[in-house]
């Protein structure tokens, strides 16, 4: 199939209008972020705050019990659930029952930020994903679930966005990372068609592919966003927009533009390199308001 690669801009975002700002928190969606470990509690903090900055009304976080209290204090806006953990501080597979209770009736579920063990992640998602019936974002090591189960999210009928980095994209496809880097657009399309999910991936340039489409969207990157935690912020924005009712392709497109535009704004105000992933967070609602007016 011949691909058409199109640049993503504010005008194109008008194809996926955002819900208006009116209404209370119940109307803006409940988003659940599942991830973290004893060594990486910050990932779920970044992702959950990003979801809120994108407009989600009710954030919930599920992470290992050893850091749950600290996460609750750091993000007082969120309901935090402590999950059973292994001796290494990873979420255990039996915690899937706790997550399923949280996922019941939620508007978006983000799985993966801060997970450290591919084996533990795969075991957890093995118990969890086949029983889900809500919009889902798979990020970071949650992608390990699809490595051996290419159609593992097919039952969700396209209500899924995958946000792997380059190495996770290569691992999921069973390819060499250099091979994927040579043609990232085609790699995104292959994963989208294989999984039936919208895919957001790329290095210096971000690509968005949807299943059974010959159009791939792209957006140039910002050097300073190549930093720890940046992917957690992007995945959180996707989840926040899904929770607000934006369809997967639109949530992916808006998240990419919001993340990169906010990153570029921070870069211009501070420096091209050296700013932190969390520095981007306060700019997300400002950029969203600006882009929404231009996209109308």
Steps between C-alpha positions, in 0.01 A plus 500: 500500500636842400510743790404866497682695772333824598616773734283552805409859582245701694264520204492122467414468869164650415400158367485386863340785698555497874204505738419842640626609844156522660377250756637338812765237559257212447439613144869523415577137560665267748849389406691222676881483480655164590874460534804598698726291718694548820780660295288702255200663669547822305374356173140465617515848652604653169241303304212571737574871519529514120155341471361768729678776310332365186164554669407165659275556798570209737852355519570170670838334546573135580858423599700279733414522868853605606470835320123557493492737795783711357320516165178606674678784678680612183174503299223594744245533220509125430346199667790258553461124536782286638565179307661178618866483405785254460807495722669704224234772521311414180122464463399135534268328254228442761467879532303475174187445711553837671558673168188345348291652777646843426459453124132414531320798350812713455536714189867420430759265645873563460723199560877499517673817625780407738478122467855362516475125439381376157412163653292648783333744260406222260363281781291786636356594163438134417260488792355844434469603137277218368240598761497874428218685327607865498730727297862403572846650454794257508827676574860401568539142629127436467591449135658169608148358508471535121839350420366146533133589448477717185118499511481539878289817488279404205198451728506874581394586144756770432456684833874471564801727454855362516780740595829305474843657476733387221644201683155385619365532147785286368458243777126470440552448127790260554730724298842652544476854636713639217265343246200666663683834515563482124125501427305599813184588308475154347576341836217696663262389225604138541432508873169683452379239252627211708342619825193687376607799710611857432878530533702805608877453467818651363823669595582848374173491306182349645271289282136403546355198322150356517391151393423436134589852386761605248536844663765558767514827692832648605617789715859624546652455842663724759854400609442587864213251525746216456521467878388265776129519570405661170322188377301477824371854443400425141321177596318684778374764256366226272318338792358830619357578158357150462331544837338818368351305212743586219531201261834313497641655182401848615635445852829385350522795261412759762738344753792508257443864407432609859809322632734629230360854497519524879854363486596755238353777714704391803807476278451858385440632854782310669757329276506248214633231733493438874134556582309219671201300389299651783580851376274429202194422710382855587513599134266227377168675582627833364611344173175301480292817531706673229484206261130444561421855388715459187354157416139619498 
